[in-house]
Amino acid sequence: MTSTIETRGLARTGSVTFPDGFIWGAATASYQIEGAAREDGRGPSIWDTFARTPGRVASGHTGDVACDHYHRFREDVGLMAGLGLAVYRFSTAWPRVVPDGSGPVNPRGLDFYDALVDELLGAGITPYVTLYHWDLPQTLEDRGGWANRDTAYRFADYAQAVHGRLGDRVTTWTTLNEPWVSAFLGYCSGVHAPGRTSPRDAFLAAHHLLLAHGLAAQVLTGELALTLNLAPVVTPAQALDPALELRPEDAEAVHRIDALLNRQFIDPALRGGYPAEVLEIVERHGGLGHIRDGDLEIIKQPVDLLGINYYNPCIVEAAPGESAHPAYPGSEGIRFASLDVPSTAMGWPIIPSGLSTLLVRLSRDYPEVGLIVTENGAAFEDAVVGDRVPDADRVAYLDGHLRAAHEAISAGADLRGYLVWSLLDNFEWAEGYHLRFGIVRVDYGTQRRLLKDSALWYRGVIQRNGI
Ligand code: IFM
């Protein structure tokens, strides 16, 4: 397929080839696809509770059945093999492995991941395991959740249990997926489980998640990764013209949100310290007493791979008098803006150049860590036409972002691979099943899988190692 992507007026065409050994894959997460919510000893997670709370998830959807991957994983691995994936990134469900969050390990929960790993290896696909993709055991939430320091230690125990069973075959381990989302959507804006709205609890959660990362890293062997939802922070005008000089008040707004969204997590994990702007904001939200002596030494572990989940830039500008955004305590005087550009069904602006900007910046500022895109993709309103899903808009989105990734490599970014989000349509959190991110369509009535045009296109990209 010849592709022409209009990106901010720039036509992007022509072929690009990725470096030899570039890693191609796809990603999913346990609660979003597994289903089997009450089987084989799995305990309840905060998402089971949240989804059952009226008004929290669109149409009252839950992850009870999801894509039934728990029973269909062999078929799904077959699809992955057919696409030529080198890597499959999935998460293990803590409440399947340790149903009460702490205490006895459930061997039947581990059996499932054991069989999945064997199936993947048998198909020549390398498993990348993420230990936490948001499904905290409900019993731990009842004891304070991530706002309780003890949860970090329980996470390390759970990590050890998973590693103990799979560590002979799994060599790439990601501790956390998007801790900013867990902390600030879960505990501050409340749009994700557990649905709390306390800025103080969100900052406690953020620190305890980082502590959990550090503690777990100490029990894992192999390649260690941490996946963050990172985004370039820009003003509306700068999103269209990156060379633009900013007014001092806009520069301050950009810097502050960059600290809260990006550096709050990267700097402790890679450098062993919080940005000064973050400490000042946390100080104003209940103090720094929860950051104990020695914590930052635990948090800073040798990370091999920084996983980047990129969907769109974060667009802000100075706006005196504006109150703080519900998910960004400390963002007073800043407006979160939108841009008049095409967007996905999530309403997220499509700006592929944000990915190259981000990757180049990360390799410049943090040269000690390798980079991998652990999520990138888009929800669109797909239509089934006969036995096809002609999702040209998703193909265009992926094409544009892969070209941006390639540009970043040419500009010196140490990008090792790209994992599309997502292999399957799945439970999109508060949006339920209404929004579809998969390159494979799932008919939730029959559980039939259908390769979308984007999957066929991606197969070609993998075969050619390029576009
Ligand atoms: O579906 C989510 C995923 O679980 C985490 N990153 C963003 C995706 C799209 O919203």
Residues whose N, C-alpha, C, O or C-beta is under 5 A from the ligand:
A	BS01	IFM	A29
